Every structure is written in C-alpha cells, then in structure tokens.
Amino acid sequence: MRIGIIGGGLAGLVAGYALAGNHEVVIFERESDLGGLLSSYRNERYSIERFYHHFFSGDTALMNLLEELDLTNDIIWLSGSTGSFTDGVIHPLTTPMEILRYQYLSFIDKIRLGMFTMQASGLDMTPLDAITAREFIVSRLGERIYHSFFEPLLKSKFGQNADQVSAAWLISRVAIRSNRGVEGERLGYLKGGFSVLIDRLSSAASERGCRINTGTPVTSVTRITSPKGSGWEINGECFDLLIGTVSPRILTDLGISGIPDIPYQGAACMTLALSRDVAQGIYWLNVTDPAPYGAVVSHTNFAPFEWYGEHLVYLASYFTGTPDPALQEKMLSDFCTKFSVDPQEVLWTRIAIDRDAGPLYLTGYKHNLIEPSIPGLYLAGMFSPENYPERSIEGSIKAARRVVEGIQSCEY
Ligand SMILES: Cc1cc2nc3c(=O)[nH]c(=O)nc-3n(C[C@H](O)[C@H](O)[C@H](O)COP(=O)(O)OP(=O)(O)OC[C@H]3O[C@@H](n4cnc5c(N)ncnc54)[C@H](O)[C@@H]3O)c2cc1C
C-alpha cells in the first residue's frame, strides 16, 4: 500500500514509523523542522522546545515508544513546583505548608478544595460535558474558590474562552494533576529535551524506508475513484490511503468533506533567556494579575540549569482567531515590569505561534468525537478520542497507534 501522511508532528511520525517497512509511506510536513508542537529551537549548546513540555507517570504509550527507541535511560523525573503571581507578589503553592499560608483562600476553603480534588477521579464525566466548569465549581465550591483557584487555571489555558470550557475538561485535568507528593508533582522530561525523541523517531522511520518531506505543505488533496479502486492524490502524488494528523480546519480547507467542525485555539509561547531566575525557584506560575500571558513557566526551575547555562522562561497565552501583532513586545514589556527585570538581563527572546494548538474543550465537545467514515481516510491527531478531555503527547501517540492497527488489521 502507498500511504500518505499529512503532518510530521508526533502523530504523523509515530504512524510513519509504525507503518514503514510493511508499506510505502510518505510524510508531508509543512515546516522545515519535524515535531509540530513538540519541535524545538536548537543552538550550539542545547535544544529547547518551542512550547513548554513535560509528561506524566501514567503516560504508558509514551514510555513504550521510548523503550522501543532505546530512550528509556534518557527519562528524568523532576519536581514540578507551582505558584501564583497575584497582587504583584509570587505565592509559592507547592508544599502543604505553602498552600496553608495562601491568603486568598480561607482554611475551610482549602479543606473543601482538598476533598474535592481527592474525589475528582471518581466523578462521572458524561454529564459534566454538558455544563461549564464555572457553573459546576461555583455550585459545588462557591464563587471565592472558583475565582481564587480555578479561574486562573482556566484563563491560563483558554484565554477569553475560559468561561465556556466544560466541567468534564476541568475535572479530568484536576484528576490527572492530583497525583502530587509533598514536594510537588513528579513530571517526566528527557535528557537533552524532546528533540531527542523527535530525532530518534524520524531516523527510525527513515531507516525503515519512510520518506519524510519537510518544508512541503500539502496544498491539494483529491479523492480518486475508479473501477479499479479508490485512493487519494496528495500534491499530485497518488496514494491508496491517507492519514490526516492536522486540525479539522486544515483538512476541510484541503477539500476533504465530512470532517467534524471542532473549534481550535491558537497558542503563543515566548521563550526568554535571562541572566537570573525571577520566579523564586518555581516552575509553573499562574499569573492572576491582568497580563498578556496566563502563565510564566520557568523551564530551568524544572530541568537542570547546568544543561543550558542561562535561565529559560516561557510566557504562554492562548488565543482564538489571529494573535495581536504586537504580542511579543507587550509580553516582554509586561514581564519586565512585573518581575523587575532590566531589559539588559534579557539575553534573547523568540516567539512561537501556532494557530492550531489544540481543541477548545467547550461544553458539548464529546459530540465531536465521531470519526468520519470515508473509505481510505484515517485521522489521528489532537481532535481524536484519545486526546479527550486533554490533548497530550500520550493522546497523539495512542491515536496514531490506533490508526496503524486499523490499517494493519484490514490486511491491505
Ligand atoms: C503550549 C503547549 C504546551 C503543551 N504542553 C504539553 C505537555 O506538557 N505535555 C503533553 O503531553 N502535551 C503538551 N502539549 C500538547 C502536545 O504538544 C500535542 O498534543 C502533540 O504534540 C500534538 O502532536 P500532533 O502530531 O497530534 O499535532 P501537531 O504537533 O500539531 O502536528 C501537526 C503537524 O502538521 C503540520 N502541518 C500543518 N498543516 C500542514 C499541511 N498543510 N501540510 C503538511 N503539514 C502540515 C504542522 O506543521 C505539524 O508539524 C502542549 C501543547 C501546547 C500548544
């Protein structure tokens, strides 16, 4: 079989790697680099993800892939400390003592929040898809807990759409993230960063004969039907099967019909290198004060500083439509003011913007999880059921593996 894959992100690479050898596979990637949202900036000393990334101890599909690629020894488990930037002050929120000291929630609020978090994994998610996280939390825990605790999290992940996000998304996320020790959550990372995985995966796929075309956006897709059978023409090249890993918007724009209309949001992530740490050793700071970013993610308060020799910080924000053209300047100037950073202390900055950074998990989202049944078309991406209610590295690997199994079980 000739199989064409649109997208050389993680899902496309996993599918290409697993199918090559048994099939003739071609991956089409728009950008000059592979990895999609998991791609990295590289310099002479190190590589760093364009968008901050870590993984969780329950990510078994990722662990299996790392084992298959002989990368298990590169896994490192690190403490993911958290805090909030509220009223111009950093409030550490990692240890139980720090949480007890947090002045924006009463003692009773904290007990209720703790109990709620412990119960989260036992809740039935089906009815929670129909109501907003806001409605659900306010009815269960009241306005104060919502505003002080949940709203900043929702705003940092969904920007102006925070109020419409489903309770199913929020509760599932709380359940995943409630696996915390007293020193904070243990999060996985790779020595050398995720570029190690993307490089090893793409080399392994190429060694099996997969052709990977970078810098090659798919601009035309045509369905071919003839008495001899059906297939696809991708950028003028003929294939028996097509695997789409890009957003539903891109698939629809390419002329593929029957794709569910799943709303997506964009992400803008600015990376700054600094001469000192400004986050008091905290990895993840939710910024609750008004700012053009929702979180300050200090990568070098997570991965060892010695790997990089400079302090690396991400400023993250999500948007719908198109981002503010002056976003980079606004982010930098706001950050320097809030964290008392002299512009001289900023060694370099870069911004990564992706319009299709993930689905918006609004109420009713689960109705979108119906796969179109178009012969010869397979879909694996952030909109796949494996990525509900949270898109992730794990979800895209699982979605790609499912598609591969589907193709192999058809004995083409
Ligand atoms: C800010 C941010 C932080 C994240 N942090 C984490 C985290 O900590 N842990 C975690 O598990 N997950 C995280 N994720 C999610 C994770 O990055 C994604 O779920 C995963 O990388 C998606 O892989 P994918 O292959 O499905 O999609 P993508 O990475 O989007 O791949 C799609 C590919 O298709 C290409 N493409 C688009 N259009 C075309 C075209 N016309 N022709 C050819 N190619 C095209 C794109 O360039 C891209 O390479 C994060 C995401 C973001 C945005």
The ligand as an ORCA input file, in Angstrom:
! r2SCAN-3c Opt
* xyz 0 1
  C       1.748     25.428     24.765
  C       1.617     23.946     24.701
  C       2.115     23.165     25.729
  C       1.965     21.778     25.708
  N       2.470     21.057     26.747
  C       2.284     19.727     26.773
  C       2.812     18.964     27.845
  O       3.465     19.497     28.746
  N       2.573     17.609     27.851
  C       1.854     16.985     26.864
  O       1.670     15.759     26.934
  N       1.363     17.694     25.807
  C       1.564     19.029     25.747
  N       1.084     19.753     24.690
  C       0.327     19.041     23.643
  C       1.247     18.318     22.650
  O       2.231     19.180     22.164
  C       0.394     17.847     21.467
  O      -0.712     17.121     21.937
  C       1.157     16.974     20.468
  O       2.484     17.410     20.252
  C       0.365     17.002     19.171
  O       1.010     16.235     18.159
  P       0.254     16.032     16.764
  O       1.189     15.346     15.868
  O      -1.062     15.413     17.020
  O      -0.069     17.509     16.241
  P       0.930     18.656     15.744
  O       2.122     18.713     16.618
  O       0.100     19.892     15.616
  O       1.390     18.159     14.300
  C       0.736     18.516     13.125
  C       1.802     18.784     12.074
  O       1.175     19.063     10.833
  C       1.891     20.077     10.166
  N       1.018     20.687      9.155
  C       0.014     21.579      9.330
  N      -0.561     21.883      8.142
  C       0.080     21.145      7.220
  C      -0.055     21.000      5.803
  N      -0.981     21.683      5.089
  N       0.802     20.159      5.149
  C       1.742     19.463      5.820
  N       1.908     19.569      7.155
  C       1.090     20.384      7.841
  C       2.292     21.007     11.295
  O       3.387     21.829     10.918
  C       2.660     19.996     12.390
  O       4.025     19.627     12.315
  C       1.266     21.138     24.645
  C       0.794     21.916     23.587
  C       0.967     23.297     23.606
  C       0.446     24.126     22.482
*
